[in-house]
Amino acid sequence: MLDELDLTRLVLNRVDLAKVVVAALDALDLTAVVTQRVDLGQVVTTALDQLDLTEVVLDRVDLHRVVVQVLDGLDLTALVRERVDLDALANQVIEDVDLPEIIRDSSSGVAADLVVEARTGAATADEVVARAVDRVLVWRRRRVGRPG
């Protein structure tokens, strides 16, 4: 009689398999089962190999917000002082800038401006002296030309 009995159909028709599975899961310590039976390192490695992390990050992370938060939390002055050789940087800038040429150019510009100002001043002074002389001469001619 057991040979003719379809046990699979009997279990499917008579047993609430969901209750059996729930009861079995409740009775199991799944953490212990997983840690003893599953190579989690291999699972993670396989998952990471199958993921396009760039796409995941770009789709799910607000990079602008992350960068702003990182920058807000940084003391950039301290970071620069720690990581940048400011003396070397200053020396490189001084080497790259032709300071004597800049001084010559600015000095020659100032000197040229001074020469222009001096010439303008001299021309103005010449005009003032010429007017004064003309007045004196005109006054003198009038005096000399008068009968006395």
C-alpha positions, 0 to 999 in steps of 0.5 A, spaced: 500 500 500 505 504 501 508 503 494 502 506 491 501 512 495 503 518 492 506 521 498 508 528 495 501 529 493 499 527 500 504 532 503 502 538 498 495 537 499 495 536 507 501 539 510 501 547 510 508 547 508 509 555 509 508 553 517 513 548 517 518 552 513 517 558 518 517 553 524 524 550 521 527 557 521 525 559 528 528 553 530 534 555 527 540 559 529 541 562 522 547 566 524 551 560 526 548 556 520 551 562 515 557 563 519 559 556 519 557 554 512 558 560 508 564 563 505 562 570 506 569 573 503 567 569 497 560 572 497 562 579 498 568 578 492 563 575 487 558 580 489 563 586 488 566 583 481 559 583 478 557 590 480 559 596 477 561 600 483 562 607 479 555 606 476 552 604 483 556 610 486 554 615 481 546 613 481 546 613 489 551 618 492 550 625 492 557 627 490 556 634 491 554 634 498 559 629 500 565 634 497 561 640 500 561 636 507 568 634 506 571 641 505 567 644 510 570 639 515 577 640 513 582 646 516 585 647 509 590 652 512 592 647 516 592 642 511 596 646 506 601 648 512 602 640 513 603 638 506 606 644 502 613 646 502 611 653 502 618 655 502 620 651 496 613 654 493 615 661 494 622 660 491 619 657 485 615 663 484 621 667 485 625 663 480 619 663 475 618 671 475 623 675 473 623 680 478 629 684 476 625 685 469 619 687 473 623 692 477 626 695 471 620 696 467 616 699 473 622 704 474 622 706 467 615 707 467 616 711 473 622 715 470 618 716 464 612 719 468 617 724 472 621 726 465 614 728 462 612 731 469 619 735 469 618 737 462 611 739 462 613 743 469 619 746 465 615 748 459 610 752 464 615 755 468 618 758 461 611 760 459 611 764 466 618 767 465 616 769 458 610 773 460 613 776 466 619 778 461 614 781 456 610 785 461 617 788 464 619 789 457 612 792 455 612 797 461 619 799 460 618 801 453 612 805 455 617 808 460 623 809 455 618 812 450 615 817 454 618 824 453 620 826 460 
